[in-house]
Amino acid sequence: MSSVKLISNYAIVKLPVSQLRPSEEINVARARTLAKMIAEDRRWTQPVLVEHRHFVIMDGHHRHFCAKALGLSFVPSVLLSYDDPNLHVTYWSDSAPVVADQIIQAGLSGDLMSFKTTRHRLKVTLPSCSVDLDDLR
């Protein structure tokens, strides 16, 4: 039996791109490729995971770059708390737990963590989305 639940009660909301705060650096070449794919599809299909109090990006830094590059005003997002029992945060380099305050501080200060420092995983599957890019402008 899988440890991932197939249904979740997480809502997808449209958040202003300008309100989101990155906490990690990105691979710009990868982000540009992703932006091109999103532009060609003309649809946004995966929400960004965002910490609910400070709007720090948990997962979706490359997609945040894409939203800015595509001139979007809003991005589909799921608001989460680091206290959520379904959320598991580790370092990519090992499975040691990460102190959430470090991530939040990186987002608030602008002193970003290195690319692929943290890994945010949910024990539930998020709802899918398919939003026309024109609805996010």
Secondary structure in CASP SS format (residue, H / E / C, confidence):
PFRMAT SS
TARGET T0000
AUTHOR 0000-0000-0000
METHOD secondary structure of the structure
MODEL  1
M C 1.00
S C 1.00
S C 1.00
V C 1.00
K E 1.00
L C 1.00
I C 1.00
S C 1.00
N C 1.00
Y C 1.00
A C 1.00
I C 1.00
V E 1.00
K E 1.00
L E 1.00
P E 1.00
V H 1.00
S H 1.00
Q H 1.00
L C 1.00
R E 1.00
P C 1.00
S C 1.00
E E 1.00
E C 1.00
I C 1.00
N C 1.00
V H 1.00
A H 1.00
R H 1.00
A H 1.00
R H 1.00
T H 1.00
L H 1.00
A H 1.00
K H 1.00
M H 1.00
I H 1.00
A H 1.00
E H 1.00
D H 1.00
R C 1.00
R E 1.00
W E 1.00
T C 1.00
Q C 1.00
P C 1.00
V E 1.00
L E 1.00
V E 1.00
E E 1.00
H C 1.00
R C 1.00
H C 1.00
F C 1.00
V E 1.00
I E 1.00
M E 1.00
D E 1.00
G C 1.00
H H 1.00
H H 1.00
R H 1.00
H H 1.00
F H 1.00
C H 1.00
A H 1.00
K H 1.00
A H 1.00
L C 1.00
G C 1.00
L C 1.00
S C 1.00
F E 1.00
V E 1.00
P E 1.00
S E 1.00
V E 1.00
L E 1.00
L E 1.00
S C 1.00
Y C 1.00
D C 1.00
D C 1.00
P C 1.00
N C 1.00
L E 1.00
H E 1.00
V E 1.00
T E 1.00
Y E 1.00
W C 1.00
S C 1.00
D C 1.00
S C 1.00
A C 1.00
P E 1.00
V C 1.00
V C 1.00
A H 1.00
D H 1.00
Q H 1.00
I H 1.00
I H 1.00
Q H 1.00
A H 1.00
G H 1.00
L H 1.00
S H 1.00
G C 1.00
D C 1.00
L C 1.00
M E 1.00
S C 1.00
F C 1.00
K C 1.00
T C 1.00
T E 1.00
R E 1.00
H E 1.00
R E 1.00
L E 1.00
K C 1.00
V E 1.00
T C 1.00
L C 1.00
P C 1.00
S C 1.00
C C 1.00
S C 1.00
V E 1.00
D E 1.00
L H 1.00
D H 1.00
D H 1.00
L H 1.00
R C 1.00
END
